[in-house]
């Protein structure tokens, strides 16, 4: 759980910035999004492989290799 103490003389904006940074570092938002809905194990596997294909396609395009189209 992210918690931030407001120091004496510190503005609320600065404390809020520190809180947001702490939330990002602890991956709280990512965890909430992951638990927002249930994926069956098969669906989870399909999503994971689709993300891997997308990552590989991006990596190949950055390296300058031509992307092959599926037939």
C-alpha positions as CSV (number, residue, x, y, z in Angstrom):
1,X,0.0,0.0,0.0
2,X,1.4,3.3,-1.1
3,X,1.6,5.9,1.7
4,X,3.1,9.4,1.6
5,X,3.6,11.7,4.6
6,X,3.3,15.5,3.8
7,X,6.4,17.3,5.2
8,X,6.2,20.6,6.9
9,X,6.2,23.4,4.3
10,X,5.7,21.0,1.4
11,X,3.0,21.8,-1.1
12,X,0.2,19.4,-1.7
13,X,1.2,19.2,-5.4
14,X,4.6,18.0,-4.5
15,X,3.2,15.4,-2.1
16,X,0.8,14.2,-4.8
17,X,3.7,13.9,-7.3
18,X,5.6,11.7,-4.8
19,X,2.5,9.6,-4.2
20,X,1.9,9.1,-8.0
21,X,5.6,8.1,-8.4
22,X,5.3,5.6,-5.5
23,X,2.2,4.1,-7.0
24,X,3.9,3.6,-10.3
25,X,7.0,2.1,-8.7
26,X,4.9,-0.4,-6.8
27,X,2.9,-1.4,-9.9
28,X,-0.4,-1.0,-8.1
29,X,-2.3,0.2,-11.2
30,X,-1.0,-2.7,-13.3
31,X,-2.1,-5.2,-10.6
32,X,-5.6,-3.6,-10.4
33,X,-6.0,-3.8,-14.2
34,X,-4.9,-7.5,-14.1
35,X,-7.5,-8.3,-11.5
36,X,-10.3,-6.2,-13.0
37,X,-11.7,-9.2,-14.9
38,X,-11.2,-13.0,-15.0
39,X,-9.5,-14.7,-18.0
40,X,-9.8,-18.4,-18.4
41,X,-6.4,-20.2,-18.6
42,X,-6.9,-20.7,-22.4
43,X,-7.7,-17.1,-23.0
44,X,-4.7,-16.0,-20.9
45,X,-2.5,-18.2,-23.0
46,X,-3.8,-16.7,-26.2
47,X,-3.4,-13.1,-25.0
48,X,0.2,-13.9,-23.8
49,X,1.1,-15.4,-27.2
50,X,-0.5,-12.5,-29.1
51,X,1.5,-10.0,-27.1
52,X,4.7,-12.0,-27.8
53,X,3.9,-12.0,-31.5
54,X,3.3,-8.2,-31.4
55,X,6.6,-7.7,-29.5
56,X,8.6,-9.8,-32.0
57,X,7.0,-7.9,-34.9
58,X,8.0,-4.6,-33.4
59,X,11.5,-5.8,-32.7
60,X,11.9,-7.1,-36.3
61,X,10.6,-3.8,-37.8
62,X,13.0,-1.8,-35.6
63,X,15.9,-4.0,-36.7
64,X,15.2,-3.2,-40.3
65,X,14.1,-6.7,-41.3
66,X,11.0,-7.0,-43.5
67,X,7.9,-8.2,-41.8
68,X,6.5,-11.4,-43.4
69,X,2.8,-11.5,-44.0
70,X,0.9,-14.6,-43.0
71,X,-0.8,-16.4,-45.9
